[in-house]
Amino acid sequence: MSSITSMENEPQNQLEPIAQQNTTDQLKKIRSALGALRDAVILLNEHDSLEWWNQSAQELLSLQSDDKGKSIFDFIRVPEFRQYYQATTASNESVHIESWQDPKRYLKCELTPFGDEKLLIIYDVTRLQHLEEMRRDFVANVSHELRTPLTVMMGYLENFSDQPDMPPHWRRGFELMTQQTARMNRIVNDLLLLSRIEIEETHELNYIDMTRLLTNVYDDAQAYNQAYGHTIHLQIDTYDGLYGSEMYLNSALSNLVINAIKYTPKGGNIAISWTKTADGCRFAVEDNGIGIAPEHITRLTERFYRVDKGRSRATGGTGLGLAIVKHVLYQHDANLQIESVEGVGSTFSMVFPAAYVRSASTD
């Protein structure tokens, strides 16, 4: 029996070295491929120490063979990177930082945790960063240059439109020109605001009395609502305020409320609320309007994206409102949440983290 058993085990014993060799060959190929990448690839252990790196990482961080086992923070001394590294729990996050060796060089860091180890990939995004800066400068400069001629055109068009003896067929033409010039002016103003928010990496943060700010937004909404006849409710469940930029937040809050008014059929219901959550505070605008199909929701914050181009133009929208909201919230580490059912209504929420929430009694 023992001889039979040994004969049965012999083929399996012969296969084990072959399987091990195949695994070793595959690992060598993977390491070789990672080593050939132009991007820096670094393997870190559970103590955040260097285990392995490719040639690009060696050149980027000036690594030596005896650096194995040293902390990654000994080589990347950037506060934003440390904060990102310590907070990352998923692989779909990244951080952009300036190079600690060359301020004109920009890097994108992506950390992927797996088990007790982490894989860090660093991309050189200097060219993309410069292209983005050129785009922002171009938009800002063009928008600024358009303001003066548009203002002149609007002034003359209003003067001509007010002439009592103007022929009817001319009057209709001037009305259309006035409407389109006003629309262009709104687009220019939104582009300038968006450019200013993007360019300002930091802005002055002050305590914001949200009760007062929401009351002002509500009053403005009621004035805008006269042509729509909606019922607008304001519910404030907490007196907690925010630490942020009041000018930008006022623009973001107003954008969501005005959108709800514009895209809800006349005589609808709109609810504005400010509530405390377990992790901060939440501003929400809920309507029973036309709603949004699921395939559009993820693209709503793109510049000039419209669910229905004809409808957006008819309501006077610029296609930049939600892009402004997204950038304002980004500066306050807040999130935009969108829930919508086509034909039923939508809820747009701004969720602010506890770090930006301030009790009224302490400010």
C-alpha positions in Angstrom: 0.0 0.0 0.0 2.8 2.4 0.8 4.3 1.9 -2.6 1.0 2.6 -4.3 0.6 5.8 -2.2 4.1 7.0 -3.2 3.3 6.4 -6.8 0.1 8.5 -6.6 2.0 11.4 -4.9 4.9 11.4 -7.3 3.2 13.3 -10.2 1.9 15.9 -7.8 5.3 16.3 -6.2 6.8 16.8 -9.7 4.2 19.5 -10.5 4.9 21.6 -7.4 8.4 22.8 -8.5 6.9 23.6 -12.0 4.1 25.7 -10.4 6.6 27.5 -8.2 8.8 28.3 -11.2 5.8 29.6 -13.2 4.9 31.8 -10.3 8.4 33.1 -10.0 8.6 33.8 -13.7 5.3 35.7 -13.5 6.5 37.8 -10.6 9.7 38.6 -12.5 7.7 39.8 -15.5 5.5 41.9 -13.3 8.5 43.5 -11.6 10.2 44.0 -14.9 7.1 45.7 -16.3 6.8 48.0 -13.2 10.4 48.8 -13.5 10.0 49.9 -17.1 7.2 52.4 -16.3 8.0 56.1 -16.6 6.0 56.7 -13.5 7.4 56.2 -10.1 6.2 53.0 -8.4 6.9 52.3 -4.7 5.9 49.3 -2.6 5.5 50.2 1.1 5.0 47.8 4.0 2.7 48.1 7.0 5.1 50.5 8.7 5.0 52.9 5.8 8.6 51.9 4.9 10.1 51.3 1.5 10.1 47.7 0.3 10.7 48.0 -3.4 10.8 50.8 -6.1 11.4 51.1 -9.8 14.0 53.2 -11.6 11.7 56.2 -12.0 11.1 56.3 -8.3 14.8 56.0 -7.6 15.5 59.0 -9.8 12.5 61.0 -8.4 13.4 60.5 -4.8 17.2 60.1 -5.2 17.0 56.7 -3.6 19.9 54.4 -2.7 20.0 50.7 -2.2 20.4 51.2 1.6 17.2 53.3 1.8 15.1 50.1 1.9 13.2 50.1 5.2 13.2 53.9 5.6 9.9 55.8 6.0 8.4 57.3 2.9 8.0 60.5 4.9 11.8 60.8 5.0 11.7 61.4 1.2 8.4 63.2 0.6 8.2 66.1 3.1 5.0 67.7 1.9 2.2 68.2 4.5 -0.5 67.7 1.9 1.0 64.3 1.0 1.2 63.2 4.7 -2.4 64.2 5.3 -3.6 62.4 2.1 -1.5 59.3 3.0 -2.9 59.0 6.5 -6.5 59.5 5.4 -6.6 57.2 2.4 -8.5 54.0 2.8 -9.5 53.4 -0.9 -7.7 53.2 -4.2 -9.8 55.8 -6.0 -8.3 58.8 -4.3 -5.3 61.0 -5.3 -3.5 64.2 -4.3 -1.7 66.8 -6.4 1.4 68.4 -4.9 4.2 70.6 -5.8 7.6 68.9 -6.1 9.7 69.5 -3.0 12.7 69.7 -5.3 11.3 72.0 -8.0 8.3 74.3 -7.3 7.6 74.4 -11.0 7.1 70.7 -11.2 3.7 69.1 -10.2 3.1 65.5 -9.1 0.0 63.4 -8.7 0.2 60.7 -6.0 -2.1 57.7 -6.0 -2.0 55.3 -3.0 -3.5 51.8 -3.3 -3.8 49.8 0.0 -3.9 46.0 -0.3 -3.7 43.9 2.9 -1.1 45.5 5.2 0.9 46.9 2.3 0.4 49.9 0.0 1.4 50.6 -3.6 2.3 54.3 -4.3 2.4 55.6 -7.9 3.6 59.1 -8.6 2.9 60.7 -11.9 4.5 63.8 -13.3 1.6 66.1 -14.3 3.5 69.3 -14.9 2.5 69.6 -18.5 -1.2 69.0 -17.7 -1.0 71.5 -14.8 0.5 74.2 -17.1 -2.2 73.5 -19.7 -4.9 73.8 -17.1 -3.4 77.1 -15.9 -3.3 78.4 -19.5 -7.0 77.4 -19.9 -8.0 79.2 -16.7 -6.0 82.3 -17.7 -7.5 82.4 -21.2 -11.0 82.1 -19.9 -10.5 84.7 -17.3 -8.8 87.2 -19.7 -11.4 86.7 -22.5 -14.3 87.0 -20.0 -12.8 90.2 -18.5 -12.2 91.8 -22.0 -15.8 91.0 -23.0 -17.4 92.8 -20.1 -16.8 96.4 -21.4 -18.2 95.9 -24.9 -21.2 94.0 -23.5 -21.9 96.7 -21.1 -21.8 99.3 -23.9 -24.0 97.2 -26.1 -26.6 96.6 -23.4 -26.7 100.4 -22.7 -27.4 101.4 -26.3 -29.9 98.5 -26.8 -31.9 99.6 -23.8 -31.9 103.2 -25.0 -33.1 102.3 -28.5 -35.7 99.9 -27.1 -37.2 102.7 -25.0 -38.0 104.9 -28.0 -41.8 105.2 -28.2 -41.9 105.8 -32.0 -39.9 102.6 -32.9 -41.7 100.5 -35.6 -43.0 97.1 -34.2 -40.9 95.0 -36.4 -37.8 96.8 -35.2 -38.9 96.6 -31.6 -39.0 92.8 -31.7 -35.5 92.7 -33.0 -34.2 95.0 -30.3 -35.9 92.9 -27.6 -34.2 89.7 -28.9 -30.8 91.4 -29.0 -31.3 92.8 -25.5 -32.2 89.3 -24.2 -29.2 87.6 -25.8 -26.8 90.3 -24.7 -28.1 90.0 -21.2 -27.6 86.2 -21.4 -24.0 86.7 -22.7 -23.4 89.1 -19.8 -24.6 86.4 -17.3 -22.3 83.8 -18.9 -19.3 86.2 -18.7 -20.1 87.0 -15.0 -20.3 83.3 -14.2 -17.1 82.5 -16.0 -15.3 85.3 -14.1 -16.6 83.9 -10.8 -15.6 80.4 -11.7 -12.2 81.5 -12.8 -11.7 83.5 -9.6 -12.7 80.4 -7.4 -10.4 78.1 -9.4 -7.4 80.5 -9.2 -7.7 81.2 -5.5 -6.0 78.3 -3.9 -6.8 79.8 -0.5 -9.3 82.3 0.6 -10.2 84.2 3.8 -12.4 82.1 6.0 -14.7 83.7 8.5 -17.6 82.6 10.7 -20.8 82.6 8.7 -24.2 83.0 10.5 -26.1 80.4 8.4 -29.5 81.5 9.8 -28.9 85.0 8.5 -27.5 83.8 5.2 -30.3 81.3 4.6 -32.9 84.0 5.4 -31.3 86.3 2.8 -31.2 83.5 0.2 -34.9 82.7 1.0 -35.9 86.4 0.6 -34.1 86.6 -2.8 -35.8 83.3 -3.8 -39.2 84.7 -3.0 -38.5 87.7 -5.2 -37.4 85.5 -8.1 -40.3 83.2 -7.5 -43.0 85.9 -8.3 -43.2 84.7 -11.9 -43.5 81.0 -10.9 -45.9 81.0 -8.0 -44.2 78.2 -6.1 -44.7 77.5 -2.4 -41.2 77.8 -0.8 -40.5 76.5 2.7 -37.5 77.3 4.8 -36.6 74.9 7.7 -33.7 75.7 10.0 -33.1 72.9 12.6 -29.8 74.1 13.9 -28.2 77.5 14.7 -24.8 76.2 13.9 -22.8 78.2 11.4 -20.0 77.6 9.0 -16.4 78.6 8.8 -15.8 79.6 5.2 -16.2 82.2 2.4 -19.6 83.9 2.7 -19.5 85.4 -0.8 -18.8 82.0 -2.5 -21.2 80.1 -0.3 -24.0 82.6 -0.9 -23.5 82.1 -4.7 -23.6 78.3 -4.3 -26.7 78.2 -2.1 -28.5 80.6 -4.4 -27.6 78.6 -7.5 -29.3 75.5 -6.1 -32.4 77.4 -5.0 -32.8 79.3 -8.3 -32.4 76.0 -10.2 -35.1 74.4 -8.2 -37.4 77.4 -9.0 -36.6 77.4 -12.7 -37.0 73.6 -13.3 -40.2 73.1 -11.3 -43.5 73.6 -13.2 -45.5 76.6 -11.9 -47.2 76.2 -8.6 -44.8 73.6 -7.3 -43.3 73.0 -3.8 -39.7 73.8 -2.9 -38.2 73.0 0.6 -35.0 74.6 1.8 -33.4 73.0 4.9 -30.4 73.4 7.1 -29.9 70.4 9.5 -27.2 69.0 11.7 -25.8 65.6 10.9 -23.6 63.1 12.7 -20.6 64.3 10.8 -21.4 68.0 10.2 -24.2 69.9 8.7 -26.4 69.6 5.6 -28.0 72.2 3.3 -30.7 70.7 1.0 -33.1 72.0 -1.6 -35.9 69.6 -2.5 -38.4 70.2 -5.3 -41.3 68.3 -7.0 -40.1 69.4 -10.4 -39.3 67.7 -13.7 -36.5 65.6 -12.3 -33.3 64.3 -14.0 -32.6 61.0 -15.7 -29.9 58.9 -14.0 -27.5 59.0 -17.0 -27.2 62.8 -16.6 -26.6 63.1 -12.9 -22.9 62.4 -12.9 -22.2 65.0 -15.5 -24.3 67.9 -14.1 -21.3 69.7 -12.6 -19.5 69.9 -16.0 -19.2 73.3 -17.5 -22.0 74.0 -20.0 -23.5 70.6 -19.6 -27.2 70.7 -20.2 -29.8 67.9 -19.8 -32.0 69.7 -22.3 -30.3 72.5 -24.2 -33.5 74.1 -25.4 -35.1 74.1 -22.0 -31.9 75.5 -20.3 -31.7 78.4 -22.8 -35.4 79.1 -22.4 -34.9 79.5 -18.6 -31.9 81.7 -19.0 -29.4 79.2 -17.6 -25.7 79.6 -18.4 -24.7 75.9 -17.8 -22.1 77.0 -15.2 -24.2 77.1 -12.0 -23.4 73.6 -10.8 -19.8 73.9 -11.8 -19.5 76.9 -9.5 -21.3 75.0 -6.8 -18.8 72.1 -7.2 -15.7 74.3 -6.9 -17.1 76.3 -3.9 -17.8 73.0 -2.1 -14.3 71.7 -3.0 -12.8 74.7 -1.2 -14.8 73.9 1.9 -14.1 70.1 1.8 -17.8 69.6 1.3 -19.7 67.2 -1.0 -22.6 67.7 -3.4 -25.2 64.9 -3.3 -27.9 64.6 -6.0 -31.0 62.5 -5.8 -33.5 62.7 -8.6 -36.4 60.8 -10.2 -37.5 61.9 -13.6 -41.0 63.4 -13.4 -41.1 63.3 -9.6 -38.5 65.8 -8.4 -34.9 66.3 -7.2 -33.0 66.9 -4.0 -29.6 68.7 -4.1 -27.6 68.6 -0.9 -24.4 70.2 0.3 -22.8 68.2 3.1 -20.3 70.1 5.2 -17.8 68.3 7.4 -17.6 68.9 11.2 -14.3 70.7 10.7 -16.1 73.6 9.0 -19.1 73.7 11.4 -19.1 76.3 14.2 -21.6 76.6 17.0 -23.1 80.0 17.2 -22.4 80.2 20.9 -18.7 80.0 20.4 -18.3 82.7 17.7 
